[in-house]
Amino acid sequence: MIADFSRLNDEEKTMIRRCTEADFDAIYEIINDAAETYRGIIPADRWHEPYMSREQLKQEVNAGVQFCGFVNVPFSLRGI
C-alpha cells in the first residue's frame, strides 16, 4: 500500500508526525518489508511470515508503542 500524499502541500510533505490508526496498514507493510531485507540474518527460529502479524502489531500499539513517520514521499517510519 502506498499512501496518497498528493493532497498535501510542500510543507506538509516534509514533516515528522505521530502515526494514527489511519496509518496502521502502512506501518504493517513497512515493518514486514523492512524485515524482508534481513531474511537470512534474522535467525531461522525467529523468522516467520509475516514477520509481524497484524494482531501482534495491534498488541504492541495497545501496549504503548508509538510510531512516528517522516512524511516526505516516500514515507518512512520509526517506532518508539
C-alpha positions as CSV (number, residue, x, y, z in Angstrom):
1,M,0.0,0.0,0.0
2,I,1.3,3.4,-0.9
3,A,-0.2,6.3,0.9
4,D,-1.6,9.1,-1.2
5,F,0.2,12.3,-0.3
6,S,-1.0,14.3,-3.4
7,R,-3.4,16.3,-1.3
8,L,-0.6,17.7,0.9
9,N,1.2,21.0,0.3
10,D,5.0,21.1,0.1
11,E,5.4,21.9,3.8
12,E,3.1,19.1,4.8
13,K,5.1,16.7,2.6
14,T,8.2,17.1,4.7
15,M,7.5,16.7,8.4
16,I,7.7,14.2,11.2
17,R,4.4,13.3,12.7
18,R,2.9,10.8,15.1
19,C,1.2,8.0,13.2
20,T,-2.5,7.4,13.8
21,E,-4.9,4.5,13.3
22,A,-5.2,5.6,9.7
23,D,-1.5,4.7,9.2
24,F,-1.9,1.1,10.5
25,D,-1.7,-0.6,7.1
26,A,1.3,1.4,6.1
27,I,3.1,0.6,9.4
28,Y,2.3,-3.1,9.0
29,E,3.7,-3.1,5.4
30,I,6.8,-1.1,6.3
31,I,7.7,-3.4,9.2
32,N,7.3,-6.5,7.1
33,D,9.0,-5.1,4.0
34,A,12.0,-4.0,6.2
35,A,12.2,-7.4,7.8
36,E,12.4,-9.0,4.4
37,T,15.7,-7.2,3.9
38,Y,17.1,-9.1,6.9
39,R,15.9,-12.6,5.8
40,G,18.8,-14.9,6.3
41,I,20.2,-12.6,9.0
42,I,17.3,-12.9,11.4
43,P,17.8,-16.4,13.0
44,A,15.6,-19.0,11.3
45,D,13.9,-19.9,14.6
46,R,12.8,-16.3,14.8
47,W,11.7,-15.8,11.2
48,H,8.0,-16.3,10.2
49,E,5.7,-14.8,7.6
50,P,4.6,-12.3,8.1
51,Y,7.4,-11.3,10.3
52,M,4.9,-9.2,12.4
53,S,1.3,-10.2,12.2
54,R,-1.5,-7.6,12.3
55,E,-2.5,-9.0,15.7
56,Q,1.0,-8.7,17.1
57,L,1.2,-5.1,15.8
58,K,-2.1,-4.3,17.4
59,Q,-0.9,-5.8,20.7
60,E,2.3,-3.6,20.5
61,V,0.3,-0.5,19.9
62,N,-2.1,-1.3,22.7
63,A,0.9,-1.9,25.0
64,G,2.0,1.7,24.3
65,V,4.4,1.5,21.3
66,Q,4.0,4.7,19.3
67,F,5.1,5.2,15.8
68,C,6.2,8.4,14.1
69,G,6.6,8.8,10.4
70,F,8.8,11.1,8.4
71,V,6.4,12.3,5.6
72,N,8.4,13.1,2.5
73,V,7.4,10.8,-0.2
74,P,8.4,8.0,0.2
75,F,7.1,7.6,3.8
76,S,9.4,6.2,6.4
77,L,8.7,5.0,9.9
78,R,10.1,4.9,13.4
79,G,8.6,3.1,16.4
80,I,9.1,4.3,20.0
